[in-house]
Amino acid sequence: MKRLTSNIVSCFLLIGLVSIGYNKPDKETIPGDQAKRSQEQSGPSNPCQWKDRIVQAIDRINHEYKTSEKPLTIEKLVFFDQNLRRLLSSNSVLYPCNDDGLSWSRKYIKIGVYVGHFGNVTYSGVLLVRAHKMNPYSEYRKYTLYSTIYGDHQFDAYAVTPNLQMAYRYKKEFPSGPFIGRIYSTLGGFYKDLYMVLRDNLRDYKYDCFKRYIDGTPHEKQTRRGWRD
């Protein structure tokens, strides 16, 4: 079991893909960034101080989510999703101070915030998934369509690869969309890793991560194709 877990984690590191994404909603503030800047300006002190302030920002989002009028609209779900992505994507090494992962997972499970395997606080994308399911062709499709690429990454789903078909669809529909930077990063990272697997040509766990993308074409031709893509 220990070896299997190690292989899964390594597969995740090889793929190098994250579910959060980074975008910049119009006229939104980033409470976590403000907290971090405040900590940097005030000089060294309690190392948990700025992280505690980010936790306060998560608490605020969680409270607003719980107290919002129900049922939540697509617009509201997208709003909460974007705030969480901006907060946590710019603070990816954040981990809870004076707390533990299990209590975090329970406390923020409704908004999809949890402590991952490496101790970092991350966001599963569940709110955007919900918004897209409510209406895939809403006026917020340029946001919600992104959820079809990764889905809802619950807890330690390490070796999750992106849905390439949906990534290309997003690229085609929204060439200037709020997630387009993440789309290019996803596609570039995927084909880079596929190329390295083909180049090394080792039948190991890394090969298993990508074997469904490897066909019967001669190996050298596939390697060149992976590099070109």
C-alpha positions as CSV (number, residue, x, y, z in Angstrom):
1,M,0.0,0.0,0.0
2,K,2.8,2.4,0.8
3,R,4.5,1.8,-2.6
4,L,1.2,2.2,-4.4
5,T,0.5,5.5,-2.6
6,S,4.0,6.7,-3.5
7,N,3.4,5.9,-7.2
8,I,0.1,7.7,-7.2
9,V,1.7,10.8,-5.7
10,S,4.6,10.7,-8.1
11,C,2.1,10.4,-11.0
12,F,0.4,13.5,-9.8
13,L,3.7,15.3,-9.6
14,L,4.7,14.2,-13.1
15,I,1.4,15.4,-14.6
16,G,1.9,18.7,-12.7
17,L,-1.7,19.8,-13.0
18,V,-3.8,21.7,-10.5
19,S,-7.5,22.2,-10.2
20,I,-7.6,25.7,-8.8
21,G,-6.6,27.8,-11.8
22,Y,-5.9,31.5,-11.7
23,N,-8.2,34.2,-12.9
24,K,-9.0,37.7,-12.0
25,P,-12.6,38.6,-11.7
26,D,-13.4,42.3,-12.3
27,K,-13.2,44.6,-9.3
28,E,-12.7,41.9,-6.7
29,T,-10.4,42.3,-3.7
30,I,-8.2,39.5,-2.5
31,P,-8.3,39.5,1.3
32,G,-5.6,36.9,1.6
33,D,-3.1,39.0,-0.5
34,Q,-3.9,42.1,1.6
35,A,-3.2,40.1,4.7
36,K,0.1,38.8,3.3
37,R,1.3,42.3,2.2
38,S,0.4,43.6,5.6
39,Q,2.5,40.9,7.2
40,E,5.5,41.6,4.9
41,Q,5.3,45.4,5.6
42,S,5.1,44.9,9.4
43,G,8.2,42.8,9.5
44,P,8.9,39.4,11.1
45,S,6.5,38.2,13.8
46,N,4.3,35.2,14.4
47,P,4.8,33.0,11.3
48,C,1.1,32.0,11.5
49,Q,-0.1,35.6,11.5
50,W,-0.7,36.2,7.8
51,K,-1.9,32.7,7.4
52,D,-4.4,33.2,10.2
53,R,-5.7,36.3,8.4
54,I,-6.2,34.2,5.2
55,V,-8.1,31.7,7.3
56,Q,-10.3,34.6,8.5
57,A,-10.9,35.4,4.8
58,I,-12.0,31.8,4.2
59,D,-14.2,32.0,7.2
60,R,-15.8,35.1,5.8
61,I,-16.5,33.4,2.4
62,N,-17.8,30.3,4.2
63,H,-20.2,32.5,6.3
64,E,-21.4,34.4,3.3
65,Y,-22.0,31.1,1.5
66,K,-24.0,29.7,4.4
67,T,-26.1,32.8,4.9
68,S,-26.8,33.6,1.3
69,E,-30.4,33.3,0.1
70,K,-31.2,29.8,-1.1
71,P,-31.2,28.3,-3.6
72,L,-27.9,29.9,-4.7
73,T,-27.9,31.3,-8.2
74,I,-25.3,30.5,-10.8
75,E,-24.0,34.0,-10.5
76,K,-23.6,33.6,-6.8
77,L,-21.8,30.2,-7.1
78,V,-19.4,31.7,-9.7
79,F,-18.8,34.6,-7.3
80,F,-17.8,32.4,-4.4
81,D,-15.8,30.1,-6.7
82,Q,-13.8,33.0,-8.1
83,N,-13.0,34.4,-4.7
84,L,-11.8,31.1,-3.4
85,R,-9.6,30.5,-6.5
86,R,-8.0,33.9,-6.2
87,L,-7.4,33.6,-2.5
88,L,-5.9,30.1,-2.6
89,S,-4.1,30.2,-5.9
90,S,-2.0,33.1,-4.7
91,N,-1.3,31.3,-1.4
92,S,-0.8,27.7,-2.6
93,V,1.5,26.7,0.3
94,L,-0.9,27.8,2.9
95,Y,-1.6,25.3,5.6
96,P,-3.7,25.7,8.8
97,C,-1.9,26.9,11.9
98,N,-3.0,25.6,15.3
99,D,-5.5,23.2,13.6
100,D,-5.5,19.9,11.8
101,G,-6.6,18.7,8.4
102,L,-9.6,16.6,9.6
103,S,-11.3,19.5,11.3
104,W,-10.6,21.7,8.2
105,S,-12.1,19.1,5.9
106,R,-15.3,19.0,8.0
107,K,-15.5,22.8,8.6
108,Y,-15.3,23.9,4.9
109,I,-16.6,20.8,3.1
110,K,-19.6,22.6,1.7
111,I,-17.4,25.1,-0.2
112,G,-14.8,22.5,-1.2
113,V,-11.9,23.8,0.8
114,Y,-9.7,21.2,2.5
115,V,-6.2,20.3,3.5
116,G,-4.4,18.2,0.8
117,H,-1.9,15.4,1.2
118,F,1.1,17.8,1.4
119,G,-0.5,20.0,4.0
120,N,-1.6,22.8,1.7
121,V,-5.1,24.2,1.7
122,T,-6.7,23.8,-1.6
123,Y,-10.1,24.2,-3.3
124,S,-11.8,21.3,-5.1
125,G,-13.8,23.4,-7.7
126,V,-17.1,22.0,-6.5
127,L,-19.0,25.3,-6.6
128,L,-18.2,25.8,-10.3
129,V,-19.2,22.2,-11.0
130,R,-22.6,22.9,-9.3
131,A,-23.1,26.1,-11.3
132,H,-22.4,24.4,-14.6
133,K,-24.8,21.5,-13.8
134,M,-27.6,24.0,-13.1
135,N,-27.3,25.4,-16.6
136,P,-24.3,24.5,-18.9
137,Y,-25.2,27.4,-21.3
138,S,-25.8,30.2,-18.9
139,E,-24.4,33.7,-19.4
140,Y,-21.6,32.5,-17.1
141,R,-20.5,29.6,-19.3
142,K,-17.1,31.2,-19.9
143,Y,-16.5,30.4,-16.2
144,T,-18.5,27.2,-15.7
145,L,-17.3,25.3,-18.7
146,Y,-13.8,25.1,-17.1
147,S,-15.3,22.8,-14.4
148,T,-15.7,20.1,-17.1
149,I,-11.9,19.8,-17.5
150,Y,-11.1,18.8,-13.9
151,G,-14.5,18.3,-12.2
152,D,-14.7,18.2,-8.5
153,H,-11.4,17.1,-7.0
154,Q,-12.4,15.7,-3.7
155,F,-9.7,15.4,-1.2
156,D,-6.6,13.4,-2.2
157,A,-7.4,12.6,-5.8
158,Y,-3.8,12.8,-6.9
159,A,-3.5,11.2,-10.3
160,V,-6.4,13.1,-12.0
161,T,-5.6,14.0,-15.6
162,P,-7.5,16.7,-17.4
163,N,-10.3,16.1,-19.9
164,L,-8.4,17.2,-23.0
165,Q,-11.5,17.3,-25.2
166,M,-13.1,19.8,-22.9
167,A,-9.9,21.8,-22.6
168,Y,-9.9,22.2,-26.4
169,R,-13.6,23.0,-26.4
170,Y,-13.0,25.8,-23.8
171,K,-10.1,27.1,-25.9
172,K,-12.3,27.2,-29.0
173,E,-15.3,28.8,-27.4
174,F,-13.5,31.3,-25.2
175,P,-10.1,32.2,-26.6
176,S,-10.1,35.2,-24.3
177,G,-12.0,33.6,-21.4
178,P,-11.1,34.0,-17.7
179,F,-9.5,30.5,-17.6
180,I,-7.6,30.6,-20.9
181,G,-4.2,31.0,-19.3
182,R,-4.9,27.9,-17.2
183,I,-6.0,26.1,-20.4
184,Y,-2.7,26.7,-22.2
185,S,-0.8,25.7,-19.0
186,T,-2.8,22.5,-18.8
187,L,-2.3,21.5,-22.4
188,G,1.4,22.5,-22.4
189,G,2.1,20.6,-19.2
190,F,0.2,17.5,-20.3
191,Y,2.0,17.2,-23.7
192,K,5.4,18.0,-22.1
193,D,4.9,15.1,-19.6
194,L,3.6,12.8,-22.3
195,Y,6.6,13.5,-24.5
196,M,9.0,12.7,-21.6
197,V,7.2,9.4,-20.9
198,L,7.4,8.5,-24.6
199,R,11.1,9.6,-24.7
200,D,12.1,7.5,-21.7
201,N,10.0,4.5,-23.0
202,L,9.9,2.8,-19.6
203,R,7.0,0.6,-18.6
204,D,6.7,2.0,-15.1
205,Y,4.0,3.8,-13.1
206,K,4.6,7.0,-15.1
207,Y,3.8,5.1,-18.3
208,D,0.6,3.8,-16.7
209,C,-0.5,7.4,-16.1
210,F,-0.5,8.1,-19.8
211,K,-1.0,4.7,-21.4
212,R,-4.5,5.6,-22.6
213,Y,-3.0,8.4,-24.7
214,I,-0.4,6.0,-26.3
215,D,-1.5,4.1,-29.4
216,G,0.0,1.6,-31.7
217,T,1.8,4.1,-33.8
218,P,5.6,3.5,-34.0
219,H,7.3,4.8,-30.9
220,E,9.5,7.4,-32.6
221,K,6.6,8.9,-34.5
222,Q,4.5,9.2,-31.3
223,T,7.5,10.9,-29.6
224,R,7.8,13.4,-32.4
225,R,4.0,14.0,-32.3
226,G,4.1,14.6,-28.5
227,W,6.9,17.1,-28.9
228,R,5.1,18.9,-31.7
229,D,1.8,19.0,-29.8
